[in-house]
């Protein structure tokens, strides 16, 4: 004989503390506010990178039109050094990613 028991859907009410990993509501509020600020900063950073991409495209187009190459490696090395000096070794990786985004499509 098979006995079945009714199942109820699991209710998972996610609280702010659950989302933040905080142990108190006060800490959860601080974390939530700080995350909102980070999200706003990320939006600004993305906008600035998009603006940089557009400016870089103008430079590349002008350079190519004048008979030059699309990429100026000595300039890229300056940018990499600038980021490394400002942010340490991870800054170099960040700059590499940014430069890759700004090189445009061939």
C-alpha positions in Angstrom: 0.0 0.0 0.0 1.4 3.4 -1.0 0.8 6.3 1.4 1.1 9.8 0.0 1.3 12.9 2.1 0.2 16.2 0.8 3.1 18.6 0.2 3.0 22.3 0.6 5.1 24.6 -1.4 8.1 25.8 0.6 7.7 29.4 1.5 11.0 31.3 1.5 10.4 34.8 2.6 13.7 36.5 1.9 14.4 39.3 4.3 16.8 42.1 3.9 19.1 40.5 6.4 19.1 37.3 4.2 20.0 39.2 1.1 22.9 41.1 2.8 24.3 38.4 5.0 24.0 40.8 8.0 23.1 39.6 11.4 21.1 42.7 12.5 18.5 44.8 10.8 20.8 47.9 11.4 23.7 46.2 9.6 21.4 45.1 6.8 20.3 48.7 6.3 23.9 50.0 6.1 24.8 47.3 3.6 21.7 47.9 1.5 22.5 51.6 1.4 26.1 51.0 0.5 25.1 48.6 -2.2 22.8 51.2 -3.7 25.7 53.6 -3.8 27.9 51.0 -5.4 25.2 50.3 -8.0 25.1 54.1 -8.8 28.9 54.2 -9.0 28.9 51.2 -11.3 26.4 53.0 -13.6 28.6 56.1 -13.7 31.7 54.0 -14.4 30.0 52.1 -17.2 28.9 55.5 -18.7 32.4 56.8 -18.5 33.8 53.8 -20.2 31.3 54.1 -22.9 32.3 57.8 -23.3 35.9 56.7 -23.4 35.1 54.2 -26.1 33.5 56.9 -28.2 36.5 59.3 -27.8 38.9 56.4 -28.6 37.0 55.6 -31.8 37.4 59.3 -32.9 41.2 59.0 -32.2 41.5 55.7 -34.1 39.5 56.9 -37.1 41.6 60.1 -37.3 44.8 58.1 -37.0 43.7 55.6 -39.7 42.5 58.3 -42.0 45.9 60.0 -41.7 47.6 56.8 -42.7 48.5 55.6 -39.2 47.8 52.4 -37.4 44.6 51.8 -35.4 46.4 51.2 -32.2 49.3 53.2 -30.7 51.1 50.7 -28.5 53.3 53.3 -26.8 50.2 55.2 -25.7 48.7 51.9 -24.4 51.8 51.3 -22.3 51.4 54.8 -20.8 47.8 54.0 -19.9 48.8 50.7 -18.4 51.5 52.3 -16.3 49.1 55.0 -15.1 46.6 52.5 -13.9 49.3 50.3 -12.3 50.7 53.3 -10.4 47.3 54.4 -9.2 45.8 51.0 -8.4 48.6 48.5 -8.1 48.9 45.2 -10.1 45.1 44.8 -10.4 45.0 48.2 -12.1 47.0 46.8 -14.9 44.4 44.1 -15.5 41.6 46.7 -15.3 43.4 48.9 -17.8 44.0 45.9 -20.2 40.2 45.2 -20.1 39.4 48.8 -20.7 41.9 49.1 -23.6 40.4 46.0 -25.1 36.9 47.6 -25.0 38.2 50.8 -26.4 40.1 49.4 -29.4 36.8 48.9 -31.3 36.0 46.4 -33.9 38.1 45.6 -36.9 
